[in-house]
Amino acid sequence: MEVGKAGRILRIWELFFTFMKIGVFTFGGGYAMLPVMEDACVAKKQWISHEEMMDITVIAEATPGPIAINCATFVGYRQAGILGAAAATVGVILPSFCIIFAVSLFLDRFIGIRWIANAFRGIRIGVGLLIADAAVRMMRKMPGTAVSRLIMAVSFGVMLLANVCSRRVSAVVIMAGAGVFGLAASGVRRER
């Protein structure tokens, strides 16, 4: 077997195990996985840059499917093509699938246990903090222009107001509006 093939196979297994570890040790869904994924893919493995992670996050949010799976698929594809994308995707999905399958077998007895219910309350708080951490990291890396901060503040305000008033506002609509506003602001700057 040639060295290139062996290296590619090792990279595919590395992608699988890295994303499986992220899937095992992260509770709370895709947004809670983002800081862990960024730490693994950017800081530790250096597979992508911080800017690429931000771009991946935006694209993954705008495309169909869970954000963590979309991010894993993209990183896997960048590192080892189609097989890398498949390995990263299966790696991030497999732990959740196994846990949910096991829980579904014993769900009635599982939820009735007081210490498990209390553990889930604590996990919810941790998940909220992980999501807030991902938002703060993205804001820090965002270009510090007045327009970008205005777009962020208005988007946050719309989502907060919608949640407080118990209204559903699609994140896609907000992202599309932010994109249109950003393009318009860019056009105005160029005209000057």
N, C-alpha and C positions, 0 to 999 in steps of 0.2 A: 504494500500500500504506500503510495507516495505521501510525502510530508504534508502537502497542501490539503489532501483529503483527510488525513488524520487530524490536522489542526481544525478543519471545518467541523468534523464530527465532535471533537472535544468542545468546540464553541457551542454547538447545538445542545450538547448535554449541559454545559455551563448555563446557557439560557434557560433550559428547562428547570434546573435545580434552583437557580436564582429566583425565577418567578414563582416557583412552587413555595420557596421559603417566604416570599412576600405574601402569597396567598394564605399560608398557614398562620402567619403571625400578625395578620392585619384584620381587624374586625371593623365592620361599618360600611363596607362597600367601596366603590371606586374612588370617591373623593378622599376617604380616609387612607387609601393606599398610595395616593399621589406623593406625599412627603417621603414615604418609605421607598417608593419606586425611584424617586429622584435621588435619594441618598445612595441606593444601590447602583443605579445606571449612570449617574453623573459623577458623584464623589468617589465611590469605591471602584467601580469597574471602568469608568471613563469611556463608556460606549457612546455617549452623546454629551453635548454641551448643555449648560443651563438654558441658553436661548432656544436650543432645539427642544428641550423638555417643555418650555413654555409654549412653543409652536405646536408640539405634539398634543399638549393638553387642550389647546383651543380647537385643533382639528378633531381630536377624539370626542370632544363635547358636541361638536357640530355634526358628527356622523352618527348613523344609527348604531345602537349597541352600547353596552356599558363602557364607561370611560376607561377603566383600568384594563379591560380586555383590549380595547382599541390601542391604548398606549403600549401594552405588552406586545401586541402584534406588530406595531410599527418598529419598535426597538429590535425585536427578533428579526424582522425583515431586513433592517439596516445592517445587522451583524452577520446574518447567514442566509439571506434569501428566503425563499418559500419555506424550506424546512426549519429555519430559525424562527420564522413567524409562527409556524405550527407548534414548535416546541415551547416557545414563550407563552402562547395562548393556552395550550393544554396545561402548562405548568401553573399558570395563575388561576385557572378554572378548577383543576382537579381537587385541591384541598376543600374548597367551598362545596363542591358537589358531594364529596365523601362525607363531610360534616353534616350537611343538610340531609343526606340520605340516612345517616345514622340517627339523627335527631328525629326524623319523620317516623322511624320505626317505634320510637318510645315517647312521642310528643306528649300524649296525655299525662303520662306519669312524670315526664321531665319538667313540665311547666308547673306542676303542683308542688315541687320541692322549693321550700322557702329560700334556701341559700342560693339556689340557681336563679330565682327571680331577682334577688338582691344583686347578684353578680351582673345580670343583664342591665340593671339600672346603672350600675357603675360603669359598665362598658359603654352605655349610651353617652355618658359624660365624656369618657375618653375619646369616643368617636367624634363628638362635637369639637373637642380640642384639636384633634388631628386635622379636621376639615378647616378649622380656623387657622391652624399652622400653615396649611397649604395655601390659603388665601393670603396670609401675611407674606410668605415667601415670594409668591407671584407678584404682589404689590411692590415689594422691595426691588425686584428685578425689572419692573416695568419702567419704560422711559419716563423721566420725571417732568414731562411737559404738562402745561395747564390743561390742554385738551384731553390727554389721556386720564388725568385725575378727575376731570369733569365727567367724562364718560363712565369711569368707574363709580363715582359718587351717585350719578343719576341711576345707573343700573342697579346698584345696591339699594338705593331708595325705592325704586319701583318694586324690586323683589320683596323688600321689607314691608312696604305698604300693602302689597298683595297678600302677604302672609298674615299680617295683622287684620286685614279686612276679610280674611278667608276667601280670597279670590285666587283662581288659578291663572297664572301668567306663564306662558311658555318661555323657557330659557332660549329657545331658538329665535323667538320674536325679539327678545331683548338683545341677543347677539346680533341679529340682522340689523336692528335699529342702531346699535353701537357701531357696527361696520359702516352703515350709511353715513352716520354722523362723522365718523373718522375720515371717510373719503371726502365728505363735503369740507371738513376743516382743512384737510390736506390740499384740496383744490383752491380754497381761499388763500392759503399760505403761498401757493405757487403764483397766484395772480398778483400778489404784492411784490 
